[in-house]
């Protein structure tokens, strides 16, 4: 893959280089059982299965519902899936790239530069009439080395500063931002100073990202400029990664700072303010 500035790849483009890249299937659904049965029923030829909760998240607790995974645990999971330091990676999920963007962001954070997300995911691949298989095949273990801190990771204090001095984007649905219909976390509301920027409004109904210029215009309306310090958060760091991906596609904030603990961590300290 040559255009590393574009974090997306289309199904047709991937089909042309499928044997030259490592493909990861990271299908996942919040609150649902493992999606491994879906992988077993059909996946991209050569794709390796990655269990999202085990590889892309640490144990839920004081650091949030989907905290950062241990670096060595993530490295081992990526090696088991065949990720190599010298070979490009493409990640996909069912369709909307929520899970894929989290895996993409983690790979980038831990030093893997040549990694892209399949736009439209598995559904887009199938809709394009491309071949799928139910054979898992054998994976040659990779040699991926997870380095430390390649992408900016922020804590609660950093996030509060960005909300006051820069642009802090909340990737959750607008009603949860407003403190309505909160069914996941025990406290409703948002971080004071944050701006509502629901991640899933950046994709179409079939899971494809909006064009880059349209995304750039949307972020511009929220006050994001090339000179802005931009932070992103959500409920537990998954939709935040999706929003970070959209910002990179748009080209307006290629290195947004991500608060992985997000709202589920923010509310663990009752001294932190809550806005509604």
Residue pairs with C-beta under 8 A, 6 or more apart in sequence:
1 9
1 17
1 21
1 88
1 90
1 114
1 116
4 113
4 114
5 251
6 116
6 249
7 104
7 115
7 116
7 117
7 245
7 248
7 249
8 116
8 117
8 118
8 119
8 209
8 249
9 90
9 116
9 117
9 118
9 119
10 118
10 119
10 120
10 124
11 118
11 119
11 120
11 124
11 125
11 127
11 128
11 130
12 128
14 21
14 23
14 44
14 90
14 118
14 125
15 128
15 130
18 44
18 45
18 46
19 46
20 87
20 88
21 87
21 88
21 89
21 90
22 48
22 81
22 82
22 83
22 84
22 87
22 88
22 89
22 90
22 142
23 44
23 46
23 47
23 48
23 89
23 90
23 91
23 92
24 47
24 48
24 50
24 81
24 83
24 89
24 90
24 91
24 92
24 103
25 39
25 43
25 44
25 47
25 48
25 49
25 50
25 92
25 93
25 122
26 50
26 52
26 55
26 56
26 91
26 92
26 93
26 99
26 100
26 102
26 103
27 35
27 38
27 39
27 52
27 92
27 93
27 94
27 99
27 121
27 122
28 35
28 52
28 53
28 56
28 93
28 98
28 99
29 35
29 94
30 238
34 51
34 53
35 52
35 94
36 49
36 51
38 94
39 47
39 49
39 136
40 134
40 136
41 134
42 122
42 126
42 132
42 133
42 134
43 49
43 122
43 132
43 133
43 134
44 92
44 122
44 125
44 130
44 132
44 133
45 131
45 132
45 133
46 137
47 92
48 80
48 81
48 82
48 139
49 81
49 136
50 56
50 77
50 78
50 81
50 103
51 77
52 99
52 102
52 103
54 73
54 77
55 69
55 73
55 74
55 77
55 78
55 81
55 103
56 66
56 69
56 74
56 99
56 102
56 103
56 106
57 66
57 67
57 69
57 102
58 66
58 67
58 68
58 69
58 70
58 73
59 67
60 66
60 67
61 67
62 265
62 268
63 261
63 265
64 236
64 237
64 260
64 261
64 262
64 264
64 265
64 268
65 184
65 185
65 235
65 236
65 264
66 102
66 236
66 237
66 238
66 260
66 264
67 237
67 260
67 261
67 265
68 153
68 237
68 260
69 77
69 106
71 110
71 146
71 148
72 146
74 106
74 110
74 146
75 110
75 144
75 145
75 146
78 107
78 112
78 142
78 144
78 146
79 141
79 142
79 143
79 144
80 139
80 141
80 142
81 139
81 142
82 139
82 140
82 141
82 142
83 89
83 107
83 112
83 142
83 144
84 142
84 143
84 144
85 112
85 142
85 143
85 144
85 145
87 114
87 142
88 114
88 115
88 116
89 107
89 112
89 114
89 115
89 116
90 115
90 116
90 117
90 118
91 100
91 103
91 104
91 107
91 115
91 116
91 117
91 118
92 100
92 117
92 118
92 121
92 122
92 125
93 99
93 100
93 121
93 122
94 121
94 122
94 123
94 207
95 120
95 121
95 122
95 123
95 124
95 206
95 207
96 121
96 200
96 203
96 207
96 242
97 117
97 118
97 119
97 121
97 203
97 207
97 209
97 242
97 245
98 199
98 200
98 238
98 239
98 242
99 238
100 117
100 118
100 121
101 117
101 238
101 241
101 242
101 244
101 245
102 237
102 238
102 241
102 242
104 115
104 116
104 117
104 241
104 245
105 151
105 241
105 244
105 245
105 258
106 241
107 115
108 115
108 150
108 151
109 149
109 150
109 151
109 153
110 146
110 147
110 148
110 150
111 145
111 146
111 147
111 150
112 144
117 245
118 124
118 125
119 207
119 208
119 209
120 127
120 206
120 207
120 208
121 207
122 132
123 206
123 207
124 206
124 207
124 208
125 132
126 132
127 206
151 255
151 258
152 255
152 256
152 257
152 258
153 257
153 258
153 260
154 162
154 231
154 257
154 258
154 259
155 259
155 261
156 259
156 261
156 265
156 266
156 269
156 272
158 231
158 257
158 259
159 168
159 191
159 231
159 233
159 259
159 266
160 191
160 193
160 272
162 168
162 229
162 230
162 231
162 257
163 191
163 192
163 193
163 194
163 231
164 193
165 229
166 228
166 229
166 230
166 231
167 195
167 222
167 223
167 224
167 228
167 229
167 230
167 231
168 191
168 193
168 194
168 195
168 230
168 231
168 232
168 233
169 194
169 195
169 197
169 222
169 224
169 230
169 231
169 232
169 233
169 243
169 256
170 177
170 190
170 191
170 194
170 195
170 196
170 197
170 233
170 234
170 263
171 197
171 198
171 199
171 232
171 233
171 234
171 239
171 240
171 242
171 243
172 190
172 196
172 198
172 199
172 234
172 235
172 239
172 263
173 198
173 200
174 196
174 198
175 181
176 182
176 184
176 188
176 235
177 190
177 194
177 196
177 198
178 190
178 196
178 276
179 188
179 189
179 190
179 276
180 188
182 188
182 189
184 235
184 264
185 235
185 263
185 264
185 267
186 267
187 267
187 274
188 274
188 276
189 274
189 275
189 276
190 196
190 263
190 274
190 275
190 276
191 233
191 263
191 266
191 272
191 273
191 274
191 275
192 273
192 274
192 275
193 275
194 233
194 275
195 222
195 223
197 219
197 222
197 232
197 243
199 234
199 239
199 240
199 242
199 243
199 246
200 239
200 242
201 218
202 209
202 210
202 215
202 218
202 242
202 243
202 246
203 209
203 210
204 210
209 215
209 245
209 246
209 249
210 218
212 249
212 250
212 251
215 246
215 247
215 249
215 250
215 252
216 250
216 251
216 252
218 250
219 246
219 247
219 250
219 252
219 253
220 252
224 230
224 247
224 252
224 253
225 252
226 252
226 253
228 253
229 257
230 247
230 253
230 256
230 257
231 256
231 257
231 258
231 259
232 240
232 243
232 244
232 247
232 256
232 257
232 258
232 259
233 240
233 258
233 259
233 262
233 263
233 266
234 240
234 243
234 262
234 263
235 262
235 263
235 264
236 261
236 262
236 263
236 264
237 258
237 259
237 260
237 261
237 262
240 258
240 259
240 260
240 262
241 258
243 256
244 256
244 258
247 253
247 254
247 256
248 254
248 256
259 265
259 266
266 272
267 274
